[in-house]
Amino acid sequence: MLLISGWNLIFLVFIFFSFLSFYMSVYLLKSSMGLFLNWTIFSWGSSDVSMIFLFDWVSLMFMSFVLLISGSVFFYSGEYMEGEKEMSRFIFLLAGFVGSMVLLILSPNLISILLGWDGLGLVSYCLVIYYQNFNSLNAGTLTVLSNRVGDVLILLGIVLMINYGDWSFLAWMGDSIILSFVSLLMVLASLTKSAQIPFSAWLPAAMAAPTPVSSLVHSSTLVTAGIYLVIRLGWVYDFWLNEMLMILSVLTMFMAGLGASFEFDLKKVIALSTLSQLGLMMFSISLGLVKFALFHLLTHALFKALLFMSAGCIIHSYKGWQDLRSMGSVMVSMPFMSICFVISNLALSGMPFLAGFYSKDLILELSLMSELNFLSLVMLFLSTGLTVFYTFRLIYYVVRRDYVINGVSNISDGFGIMAMSCVGLTLFSIVFGSLLNWLLVDSVVVVLTSFLKNLTLMVCFLGLLVGGFVSQSSYLFDNMKFSFVIWVSGSMWFLPVISSQPLSGFPLKSGVLMSELGDLGWMEYMGGQGINNYLMRLSVFMQFLSMKSLKFFIFILWVIFSISFFF
């Protein structure tokens, strides 16, 4: 009871600050104001080092959603993680995760953004390897190495911004080649954190973390950090960056939709749906619809957190089993959780008058009014149809289908902590779409023909029919003619293989391949001992280069090449 009381206290504190932040964000939105908090850390002579926080309606509204979902996840974890030995470590990691995200949200300059950005990557690695087995180690290593690419790109941007004497957002108010290059670095960094192509492999691998962590990561924290960075700096990008964002985001949406349609791991299907929605947000940013990308980011955070939490209850009732082919008839054993699961799935697919409908349908309609090439438009609507396809396939396998494994324990469906933590998110997933629509969408006029106006609904209805037919008949999976198509489509276009497996064929000094050393061979070689051996060999090589005779030889070569260059 003492532990549950602690979770309740954390939940109440987070909810209080969440509603306070939302109220302040609405006030600042209506008054068109913003607040700066300047905190001087130390001064030396004429120079001082200050920490600046920006409180405007964008940062406060997003922070309110982060705190709301974080409080629900903390409350949910009180029962889900019950019995864990290292509960204090889990609490501190979750608190550090939320603190890093809040620092990232409130930071208006690249230095403090890097602190929050790197904090997210470090804590996410600790959370992914929380269960401490070989699979979690490999998944955590892939996650942290993919995110380190974005860290390095932001560091390069910080180095280049030294030329302007400032690292804040205002330093981009100019036109130069360096600023354009820094903008490109920020876009590439956001692609790594938001798992766009070619950095998509780590996001399904991060499902090795506990389900409360997955709910927090995939709704409002880690994967949305890249989207939030692009939204913050969206007004500085050139048109060629928008073209690049459009191509990569549409490919990511289509790839994630195909992968989720042929995946049988419950958490990986939801993870791939997150990847598809992140692609939609990047696509809307590439069209210049930055405000609507934020709109979809907020609504997506609500129903995706609810989807993960309800799926976590179902997995918990199946004693940790996640295979869809062994699930079924949850509507009988867990009626309330099945309602939450279905509502979150319908909001994800964009069914009318739920949270996801107002943002998703608006982005699709505005894309029809934009100057867009036909191929991107076709892939956009194909991806939308695939979203409805795998959503209703998920509902059929989990909720509707008859029992496959009997003896499912009916845990906490009526009055448990996990079920109670889903009540608020269920309500918000229904009503918050229309509320945010009143707040954020003020002067948008959509002028389309009747066919284009109904095109989104027709695509969703077609995806529903195809998803129901394929799920019930299993013709596509039983027919050997489609086995190669299923293999290619369900493998995320071999991105996980490209991201991790080439190391297994890396030749060692003795001619032995890493794959011959066992599962931990590449970790051993690329880890501490391997880096130590590499640095020793590099030191010997540098000593060889420092020899006087070699220096003279290199100088003669440089003179010869210089003369040949001029003549």
C-alpha positions, 0 to 999 in steps of 0.5 A, a space after each residue: 500500500 505504501 508503494 501504491 500511495 507513492 505512485 498516487 502522489 506522483 500521479 497527482 503532482 504530474 496532473 496538477 502541473 499538466 492542467 496548470 501548463 495547459 491553462 497557461 498555454 491557452 492564455 498565451 495563445 489567445 494573448 499572443 504572448 511569450 515569457 523568457 526565464 533567464 537564469 545566470 549560472 555564473 559570471 566572469 568579467 564581461 561574460 556570463 553563462 545563462 540558462 534560458 527557458 522559453 514559455 510560449 503556448 507551443 512549449 507549455 501545451 506540449 509540456 502539459 500533454 507530456 506531464 499528463 501522459 507521464 502521470 498516467 504512466 507512473 500511476 499505471 506502473 504501480 500495478 504493472 511493475 509490481 514485484 520488480 526487485 529494482 523498483 527505485 531504479 525504474 522510478 528514477 529512470 522514468 523521472 530522468 526521462 521526463 525531466 530530459 524531455 521537459 528540458 528539451 521542450 523549454 530550451 530555446 538554444 542548441 546547448 540546452 537542447 543538446 542536454 535534453 536530447 542526450 539525456 533522452 538517448 542515455 536514459 532510453 538506453 537504460 530503460 530498453 536494457 532494463 530486463 538485462 538479457 541479450 535481446 535487450 542488450 542488442 536492442 538497446 545498443 541499436 537504439 543508442 547508436 542510432 540516436 548518437 548520430 543525431 547527437 553528433 549532428 547537433 554538436 556539429 551545428 553548435 560548432 558552426 553556430 559559434 560564428 554567430 556568437 549565439 546558439 538561440 533560435 534568433 541566431 537563424 534570422 539571416 541568410 547564409 550558407 552556414 545557416 542553411 547547412 546548420 538547418 540541414 544538420 538539424 533536419 538530419 538529427 530529427 530524422 534519427 530521433 524520430 526514426 525516419 528512413 534510413 534510421 527506422 530500425 531502432 524503433 521496433 527494437 526498442 519494444 524490449 523495454 517494459 510496456 509503461 516505458 513503451 507507452 511513454 516513449 512512443 506517445 510524447 517523449 523520445 520519438 516526438 523529440 525530433 518532430 518537436 525540434 523541426 516544429 521549433 525550427 520549421 520556419 528556417 528551412 529552405 525548399 530543398 529540405 522540404 522536398 527531402 523531408 517529403 520523400 523520406 516521410 512518405 517512404 517511411 509511412 508506406 514502409 511502416 504500414 506494410 510492416 505492420 500489416 504483416 507483423 504478429 508481435 502486438 507491441 511491434 505492430 503498435 510501434 510501427 503504427 507510431 512510425 507511420 504517424 511520425 511520417 505523417 507529421 514530417 510530411 505535414 511539416 514538409 508542406 509548411 503545415 507546421 501548426 497542424 503537425 503540432 495538432 496531430 502530435 498532441 492528439 497522437 500522444 493521447 490515443 497512442 499512450 492509451 493504445 500501449 497501456 491497454 495493450 500492456 493490460 492484455 499482454 499482462 493478462 496473457 502472462 507476457 505473451 505478445 503473439 497475435 496468433 495466440 490471442 482472441 476474445 478479449 472482449 469477453 475476458 476483459 470488456 473494459 480494456 477491450 473498449 479502451 483498445 478499440 477506441 484507441 485503434 479507431 482514433 489511430 485510424 482516423 474514424 470520424 469524431 475521435 481525436 485522430 480524425 480532426 488532425 489527420 483528416 485536416 492534414 490529408 485535405 490540405 495536402 490535396 490543396 497543395 502543390 504536390 506530385 502525384 506519386 507522393 499523393 498516391 503513397 500518402 493515401 495508400 499509407 492511410 489505407 494501410 493504417 486502417 488495414 492493420 488497425 482493424 486486423 489488430 482489433 480482429 485478432 485481439 478482440 473479436 476472434 474466438 479463444 486460441 489459448 484458454 485460461 487467460 486470467 482476468 486481471 484488474 479489468 474493473 477496479 484495478 490500477 491499470 484500468 483506472 489509469 486508462 479512464 482519463 486517456 480514454 475520455 481525452 482520446 474522444 473529446 480532445 480532438 474537437 477541443 484542440 480543433 477549436 483552439 488551434 484551427 482558426 482560419 482554415 478554409 478547405 475548398 475541394 470537389 466532392 470526390 476529393 472531399 470524400 477521398 479520405 473516407 473512401 480510402 479508410 472504408 476500403 482499408 477496413 474491408 480489405 483488412 477484415 477480409 484478409 484477417 478472417 480468410 488468411 488467404 494471403 498468408 496461406 498462399 505460397 505465391 505471396 510468401 516472398 511479398 510478405 517476407 519483403 514487406 514485413 521486414 521493413 525493407 531489410 533496414 534492421 538487417 542493414 543496421 545491425 547484421 553487417 557487423 557480423 561479417 566484419 573481418 577481424 585482424 586474424 581473418 575470423 569473422 565476428 559472426 564466428 565469435 558468438 552473440 557477444 563477439 561484435 559487442 566485444 570487438 566494438 566495445 571497450 577492449 576493441 576500442 583500446 586495441 584500435 587506439 594502441 594501433 593508432 598510437 603506433 601508426 602516429 609514432 611512425 608518422 612522426 619520424 623525421 625521414 618520413 616527414 621529409 618524404 611527405 613534404 617532398 610529395 606535397 611539393 610535387 603535388 602542388 607544382 603539378 596542380 599549378 602546371 
